Every structure is written in structure tokens, then in C-alpha cells.
Amino acid sequence: MLFVISGPSGCGKTTLVKRALKKSKNLQFSVSHTTRKKRDSEVEGKDYYFVAQKEFEQMVEGDKLAEWAVVHGHYYGTSKREIEKKGAKGDILLDIDVQGAARIKAKFKKAIFIFIVPPLFQDLKKRLEKRGGESPEAIQTRLEVAKKEIRHYPLFDYIIINDQLEKAVRELESIILSERCRLDSRKKEITPILQSFTEG
């Protein structure tokens, strides 16, 4: 099962994803490739695969990406190999931008799409300013992009309003759990149970 999480930059989706990965069993994080520089708090191969622009462009030309987009002047993308490799171990969780989510939806019809939004635009602005590490101009660019991204909410199956972290984490866990309990997700498990009723 493929879970796709997206939302405007600064909405808190990365924090939610990390919490969900700790609490949910058989849930693999799909690590994206990016051409932007690594932040001090980030770990290569865990948060992102940090690559040169030329290498990324070669992946695009070689049709090795399931989705990719240019966000804030940098390339971001999910490799097909990453999805195949992680998918063999269990459910997969993607943390990608809105453009990438739209491309994944076109290719993976059964994926579950979750959109994270801040309580208000002003809250998003405060979070980006508090996060630091970027110029006022860069923050303003992110805010302008967020205004466009928020309009894409109808693309998603679920909306989580990240006004209280613990509440938002519970909602994300609930979505994952409920999707795992759907009939088409449990066909393999229910088959031997049904068989036991016909034999008993």
C-alpha cells in the first residue's frame, strides 16, 4: 500500500511522517532524491539522497523516476527503484510536494493521498520564520508557492489540519490503520478464515 503525504512547505509534514514511522509497523519511508544542499540536521540516505543536478537529470532521461518536480529552484524526485525496494518489505510512505503527488496519482491509482495544512496562513508564516536558515526573500517565495499549493486540496483523499501535533499524529495513524482494514487490503488474510467456515 502506498501512502502519499503532501502539503505546503512548513506545514509540519516531515515531523508527522517521522512520528508515524515510529508508531506504525511495516511502514517504510521512501527516501527522495534532491539537488538542494543538505541541512545540518539531515542525514544522507535517511532524509534524502543528495545528488548533483547532472546526476538527477540523467535519472530523468533514463526514466528512473516515478515522479519529479522543480520546487524552490531545486529538483526533487522519487526513484522507481526506491518504491519497488521498499514496497517489497511492506507499506510505503512518501513525503513529497504537491506536483509530485499529482504525478504519483496519475501512475498509482490505488495510492492513498493525505494533505497536511496549517491552521491558518499566518501560522505557516510564523513556522517558516522560526525554522531559520533562509533569507526573508526565500521565505516569501515559499509562502507564495504555498498559496498555490493549498488550492490543490481536492486532489487528496484525506485532510489533516496540523493545529495540534499529537492530534495530527493520531489522525495520520488512524488513516493508515483504517486503510489497512479495507476489504481489498485484507483479501489474503480473510481467505483462510472464510475457508475455515466452509470446512467446519
C-alpha positions, 0 to 999 in steps of 0.5 A: 500500500502506498501512502502519499503525504503532501502539503505546503512547505512548513506545514509540519509534514516531515515531523508527522511522517517521522512520528508515524514511522515510529508508531506504525509497523511495516511502514517504510519511508521512501527516501527522495532524491534532491539537488538542494544542499543538505541541512545540518540536521539531515542525514544522507540516505535517511532524509534524502539522497543528495545528488548533483543536478547532472546526476538527477537529470540523467535519472530523468532521461533514463526514466528512473523516476516515478515522479519529479518536480522543480520546487524552490529552484531545486529538483526533487524526485522519487526513484522507481527503484526506491518504491519497488525496494521498499514496497517489497518489505511492506507499506510505503510512505512518501513525503513529497510536494504537491506536483509530485503527488499529482504525478504519483496519482496519475501512475498509482491509482490505488495510492492513498493521498493525505494533505497536511495544512496549517491552521491558518496562513499566518501560522505557516508564516510564523513556522517558516520564520522560526525554522531559520536558515533562509533569507526573508526573500526565500521565505516569501517565495515559499509562502507564495508557492504555498498559496498555490499549493493549498488550492490543490486540496481536492486532489487528496483523499484525506485532510489533516489540519496540523493545529495540534501535533499529537492530534495530527499524529493520531489522525495520520495513524488512524488513516493508515490503520483504517486503510489497512482494514479495507476489504481489498487490503485484507483479501489474503488474510480473510481467505483462510478464515472464510475457508475455515467456515466452509470446512467446519 
